[in-house]
Amino acid sequence: MMHLPVWRFGKPYESLERETLVHFLTGEAVAEVSQVGGAIVGRDLQKAAQARRALLALDPEDVVERLQTAGTLYADGTVTVGGVPQSPDDFVRQQSATTGLPESLCRGNMKKNMFVLANMDRILDALSRGLDTRILWKGYGVEHRGVTVSYQAQSPVLGLVLPSNSPGVHTLWLPAVALGIGLVMKPGSQEPWTPYRMAAAMVEAGIPAEAIGLYPGSTDVGGTILAGCGRSMIFGSAKTVEQYRGNPGVQVHGPGFSKIILGDDCVDDWRSHLDVLCESVAANSGRGCINASAIYASRHTRAIAEAIAERLGPIDVKPPDDPEAKLAAFTIPGAAKAIWQQIDTGLKAPGVTHLTASYGDRLVEGDRCGWLRPVVAHCTSPKPEIARAEYMFPFVSVVECSQERVLEAIGPTLVCSAISNDEAFLHRLVACTHIDRLNLGPIPTTKLDWLQPHEGNIIDFLYRSRALQLSTSAG
């Protein structure tokens, strides 16, 4: 059986304490993962500066080229993970076995991660607005306008407390290495596969092993990483978001509450946008923060909800190796049932109609896990609590709301796709400060442009721009 050791800045460490990962359907052991506590992480973080020094010893263009090679190895090659060869097919089967994601979705997320690595040069150029990355290596230099600039790294490493829900989120931290910043990662308990395979591919491609740390363990590991790294990312619930709100050193990726708005000038033609609506709700089994959790329009909302329900309602549970499988399992015993009970209560509120009820039971329970089939609710106003809910499966509320009130009603929104040609309304959308990423036109909320920042520019997060002047005698 494969064993995943702790990776103490490139040095494998086998702990006596281990966690066994099992197949979500059969209970068969898939791998053992060494576990550490926060004390070991804290001790290793005292040497974090060495991780950055190892990267700065390389030319930044070489780092990018090696990351591009790592992307090819990650997606198509056989790399050594846990001391044994792991092919892409091995990786997909192992990831699916412990996360409950269908194998086809695991492969789709691999493509997302590979795309970012393969296009790292273009992504850095876009995010840095053409800045020569050698300036980040040196700390200062003259940019293309002939102006002296200085950028100061705020941490030698980026701490990462990673999730288990969707492997696609790893695209968010991949540029850090190309920016000369090391990695300290706490892998998700059910999805250690992506960070381990990615780290192995990077090292085989020539990225210094001492620039990367992998620390699986209990919750105190995450707390130590967040406290000990000058810059960190954490993925979690709304409660997690609230806990770190206002902390400039922690970038929190929580629920997205992404939305689609059909403007008054386009809503009568809603049928032509049905593909966009359904893709936004159901892509990647609805597990992402960029999946639409609500669709707003001033009229036709019942008909829109019925049409989406007709498309998504029949989707059923299939074996994980079935190419047509579209639903991920909830692998924690009782989780699917608890979520369904919460949803069922919300569906009974005044002004709410459950439109997928006629397509069979929404809760499917197995011996060791459960699934939730797509749910479409119609809300006659934004008032019901379920209109503001988000869940990790294809779930959407279609909400009736006037265009005049919609921006006030939607609340915080990670991605908003607004289908309208009304110039006055578009101006209001652009000015709306609680929309993070804005799509104007019939663009699925799940379609990302990696040449634009997603939930903030990682360069602005990792580096501080400051004033620096050079005298004529300075080097």
N, C-alpha and C positions, 0 to 999 in steps of 0.2 A: 504494500500500500504506500502511496506517495506521502512523503512527509515534507511540509513547508516549514523551514526553520525561520527563526528571527534573523533579520539581516541588519547587523549593527554596523552601519556605514560600510557595507560590502563584505563584512565578515560573518559567515553563517554561525548561528548559535542555536544549539538544540537544547531546549528547556525540558526539565523533567515533567513540568505541567503542560499537558497537551489537550487540545479540543478535537474531537472527532467530527468531521463533516460527513453527513449521510445523505443518501439519495432521498429526495422528498417523497417519492412514491413507494419505494421498497424498504427504506431504512438501511440499505446496504452501505457499509463504510466506503467513502470515496477518498478521503485523505485525513491525515493528522496534521494539526497546525500547532507549532510551539507557541506558548503563551508567556508573556512577561508582565511585570507590574510597572507602575509609573517610576519606581526608583531607578530601574535600569535605564529607562528613557531619559530621565533627568541627568543621570551620570553621563550618558552618551552625548547629550546636547551641549555639554561643556566643551566638546570638540567639534561643534557644528561649523566653526569657521574653516575647518579643514575641508569640508565639503565644497564650499565656494572656491577656496584656493585651488582645489583639484580641477575645477572647471575653468578658472581663469588662466590656468597654465596652458590651455588649448586656445587656438585661434577661434574666434566666435563663428566664423564661416565653417570651420571644420566641425564644430559642435552641431551646427544645423545639418550638415551633410551626414553626420553620424546618426542624428535623429531620423533623417529620412531613410537611411539604411535600416534603422531599428523598426521603422514602420513596416517595411517590407518583411523583415524577419517576424515581427509580431503577427502580421496577417497571413503570411504564406509559408513561413519557414518552420523548421523544427528547432526549438531552443531548449536549453537545459533548465528545468524548473524543479526545485527540490531534489536535485541530483539525478534526475531521470529525464530522458528526451520527451518533449511534449510537442506533438504536431498540432496544427490548427484544429483538426477534427477531435483530437483528444481534449483540447481546451474547450471547445464548444460543448462536448458531452459532459465534461466535468462542471462547467459553469451552469449548464442547464440543470444538472442533477441536484445542485445545492441551492440554486436560486428559484427554481420553478419556472424560469423563462423558457418558452419553446426554443428549440435549437435554431430555428430560422431567425428568430429575433436576436439571439446571441450573435449569429453571423452578421446581421445587419448592424449591430452596435460595433462589431470589429471593424467594419468598413468606415464608420464614423471616426473611430480613433485613428485608423490608418490615414484617412484623408487629412486630418490635422497634422500628423507627422510628415506626410509626403509633401504638404504645402506649407511647411513651417517658414520657409523664406518669404513667401508671399504674405503670410499672416503677420509675421513680425514687421514687415515693411508697412503693412496697413495700420497695425496697432500703434507703431512708433511714429507714424507719419513721415516715413522715409529716413529716420535717424540711423546713422551708422552705428551698429551695435558695439563697435570697438569703443565708442564713447562710454557705454555702460561698463565695459571691462575696466577702462582706465579711471572712470569717474568724471571725466570732463573732456572737452574737445571742441572743435569748431564744426558746426553743422553746415548744411548745404547753403544756407543764406549768408555764410561768413560770420555768424554770430557765435561767440563762446557760450557754451552751455555746460551745465553740471548736473549729473544725476547720482544720487546717493542711495545705495541699497539699504533698505530698512531692516533686512534680516539676511544672514548668510544662507538660510534654508527657509523653505515654505513648508509649514506644518499642515498635514492633511488628515482630517478625521472623515474617512470615506464611508459611503453607504453601501447597502446591498440591493437596493431596489432596481437600479437601471445602470448597466455598464457604460452607457453613453455619457454619463456625467464626467467621466475621466478626461474628456476632451478639454475641460476647463483648466486643468492644472498642467497639461503637457507643455505649454510654452515656457514654463518656469526654467527648465534646464537650459533652453536656448537663450535665456536671459542671464545665465551665469549664476543661478540660484539652485542650491541643492534641495533634496526632497527628504522629508521625514513623514512617513505614512503609517497611519493605523488603518489596515484594511478592514472592509466590512466583514462581519462575522460569517456571513453566508457567501460573500463574493470577494474572496481574496485573490481570485484567479487573474483578474485584469492587472492589478498592480504588480503581482509577482511575475506574470508573463511579460509585462511591459518593462519592468526592471531588468529581467534576464535578457530581453532583446536589446535594450540600451547598452548593457555591459558588453554583450557579444559584438555590438556595433562599434565599440570603442569609447563609450561614455565611462568615465572613471567610476569604479564600483564604490569608492569611498564618498561619492557625492549622493548616495542613495541609502536611506534607512527604511526598513520595514519592521513594524512593531505590532504584531497582533497581540491582543490581550483584553483585559477588562476595561471598564469605563474610566478607571483612573489613568490609563494610558492616554486616552483622549484629553483628559483634563491637564495632564502634564505637558502634552504637546501644545495645547492652546496657551498655557501659561508660560512655557519656556521658549516658544518661537516668536520672534518679532512680528511675523506675518503668518496667518493660518487661514485655512478654509475648513468649514464644517458643514455637513449636510444633515438636515434634520427637520423636525416638526415645527409648527408655529410657535410652540413653547420654547424651542431652541432658539429660534429667530429672536424672540422677545428677550431671552436671557442675554444675548450678546449685542442687542441693539445699542448703537452708540459707541461700541468698542472699535476704534479705527484699526486695531491690529488683527481683527477677526472678520473675515468675509463669510457671511452666512448664506447658504443656499437652502431655502426651505420650500414650502408650498408655493406654487406659482400663481394660482388663481387666474390662469390665462383665459382670455375672453375673445369672442367674435362679436362685432357690432354690425348689424345690417342697417345702413342709413335709410332714411325715408325715401330718398330718390332711387334706391336700388332694391328695396325689400320686396316690391311686387314681382321682381324677377328672381326670387329666392331659389327656385328650382334649378336654375343654371349654376348655382353655387353649392349644390348639395354635396358634390364630391369633396369640395374644400371643407365643408362643415364636418363630414364624417371622418375624413382623414385627420383633422385636427383633434377629434375626440378619441379615435381608436388606434392611431399609430402606436407601435411599440407597446401594445396592450394597455395603453392609457397610463403607463407608469411614470411618465415624465412630468416635470413642473411646467413644461411647455405645451402639454396637452390642454385643449380647451375644456374648462369645467363649466362654462356658461356661455350661452348665445343670447344676445339682446336684440330685440327689434320692437318697433312700435305697433306692428300688426302682423297678421298671418302666423302668429307664434304657435297656435295649436296645430295648424297644418304643417309647419316646419318640424315641430316635435314629432308628429305622427310619421312624417317621411323619414326622419332620422331613425326612429324606432323600427320602421319597416326594414331599413338597411342593416341596422346593428343588432336588433332584438334576436334574430335567429342564430347569431354566432354562438357556437356551442364549444364545450370542452373537447379537446382532442389530445392524443398522446404527444409528449414533447418532441418526439422525432418526426411527427407528421409535418410535411412541408406547409400544410394549410392551417396549422395550429396558430391561433392568434391571441389566446388568453394565457396569462401567466398565473401560476398557482400562488396562493398565500401559504407559505411553508410552515409558519408558526401555528401549532395546533390551536384551534378555536378562534384564530384571528379573523378568518373570512366570516364566520358566523356572527362574531361580535360587531363587525363592520356592517353586515347586512341588517342586524337588529337596529342599529343606529339609523341607517338609511330608511328602513321600513317605518320607523317612527316619524321621520321627516316627511315621508310620502303621504302620511295621513293628515298633515296639517291643512288648515283651510287655504283654498286657493292653489292647491297642488294636485296634479293628476299624474299617476304613474302610467306611462304609455307603453312600457315594454312588458307589462304584466301578462298580456295575452300571448306572449311568445314563450311561455314556460317559466319554470322556477328560475329565479336569479341566483340563488345559492345552490352550489353543487358541492357536496361534502364527500371527501375520500376518507380512507382509513387514517391517513397521517397528515392530511392537508385539506384545503378547500379552494374553490374558485368562485368568483363572482362574474356572472355574465353581464353584458352591457345593460345599463340602466339609463333611461331617458325620462326626465320629469318635465312637466309643463307647469310654469308658475304664472299666475295672472298678474303678478306684481313682483317687485324686488323684495317685498317684505318677508316671505317665508325664509326660515334659516337655511333650508336646503338650497336656496338660490345662491348662497355664499359658500357652499361646501365644495371640497375637493377630495377625491379618493384615488387610490392607486390601481384603478382599472377603468375601462371605458364608461365613464359616468358624465352626464351633462344635464344641466337645467336650461331649458329654453324659457326665457323670461320676457314678459311683455312690459315695456317701459317706453315712455315718450323719448324722442331724441333730445328734447330740451333737458331732461333729467338724467340721461343715461350716464354721463361722465361722473356725476355725483353718486350715482347708484352703484357703479361697478366696483368701487373701492380699489385697493392696491392690486396691480395687475402686472405680472411679469411680461407677458406677450399679449398684445392686442392687435388683432387683424380687423381693420375697419373697412368695410365694403361700401364706399360712397364716393361720389364725385362732387359733392356739395362743398364748395370752396370755404364757406364760412364754418361749416362743421369740421372740415379738415384742419382749419387753423386752430380750432378749439382742441382738437385731438393732439396736435403737435405741441400745444402749450400745456397740456395736462401733465402735471408733475407726478401723479401716481401711476402713470404708465411707464414701464421701463423700456421695453422694446416694442416699437410701433411698426406694423405692416400696413401700408395704405394700398388697398385693393384686395382682390380675392387670392390671398396668399395663406396657405395653412399655417397655423401657429407653430406647427412642428418643423417648418422649413427654416433652417438657420443659415445665415451667411457668415462663415467663419472669418471673413475679412473685416467683420465689424465686431465690436465688443459685445459679450454676452454677460449681463449682470455686472457691468463695470469693466474697465480696461485693466487687465492684469499688470501692465507696465506701470500704470498710475498707482496700483496697489503695492507693488513690490519696490518701487523707486520713488524718491522725492526729488522733484526738480528744485534746484536752489540757485541763487546768484553766485557767480564766481568770476573774478576778473584776473586777467593775466597781464603782468607787466612785460615790457619788451624784452627783459632779460630772463623771463621764466621759460622753462622748457615745455 
